[in-house]
C-alpha cells in the first residue's frame, strides 16, 4: 500500500472513531433521539455516587439539569438504590418534548450535616421527574431534590470528613454518625 492510500485509510478510521465517540457523547448529554429516562437514570446514578456532596463534582451533573445553581442542602437522603421507569407506558407524556418519569428510591434515612446526625427513615420514596427539551437536549427541570446518596458513599464521605476535622467534639459526632451508618442493614 502506498503512503498516500495509507494516510487516507488512517484519516478515515480516525474520522469514523471521532464520529462514533461524538455520538456516544451526545447520548450522555441528553440528545433528543435518546430516551428521556436515560438522562434521569444517569443523573441519579451520579447522585448516588455522591456527585452533589462537594462543589467540584457538582459540575458533572450540569449537563443533566435545567437549573444552574444547586441549593445548599442541610441534609442528604441515604439510599440503597433506585429504579427509573424505563418504558414510556409508565410515563406521563405532556407532549413530544416534555415527559414526567417516575423514580423510586429505597431510602434508609437522612444525614443532617450541621449536627452530624442520622435519622433512620426506611421506606420507598416515589417522585415524578419532569424532563423537557431545553436547547435541543433533554434536561431535568424539576423537582430539585436534596442529594440521594448511596450508603457506602455516604459512609466514605463521613470518614473523609472525620479525617479532615480538627475539632474533637465534631470528630466525636462524626465517629458516632459513621457507626450508625455502618449498623444500618
C-alpha positions, 0 to 999 in steps of 0.5 A: 500500500502506498503512503498516500492510500495509507494516510487516507485509510488512517484519516478515515478510521480516525474520522469514523472513531471521532464520529462514533465517540461524538455520538456516544457523547451526545447520548450522555448529554441528553440528545433528543433521539435518546430516551428521556429516562436515560438522562434521569437514570444517569443523573441519579446514578451520579447522585448516588455516587455522591456527585452533589456532596462537594462543589467540584463534582457538582459540575458533572451533573450540569449537563443533566439539569435545567437549573444552574445553581444547586441549593445548599442542602442541610441534609442528604437522603441515604439510599440503597438504590433506585429504579427509573421507569424505563418504558414510556407506558409508565410515563406521563407524556405532556407532549413530544418534548416534555415527559414526567418519569417516575423514580423510586428510591429505597431510602434508609434515612437522612444525614443532617450535616450541621449536627452530624446526625442520622435519622433512620427513615426506611421506606420507598420514596416515589417522585415524578421527574419532569424532563423537557427539551431545553436547547435541543437536549433533554434536561431535568427541570424539576423537582430539585431534590436534596442529594440521594446518596448511596450508603457506602458513599455516604459512609466514605464521605463521613470518614473523609470528613472525620479525617479532615476535622480538627475539632474533637467534639465534631470528630466525636459526632462524626465517629458516632454518625459513621457507626450508625451508618455502618449498623444500618442493614 
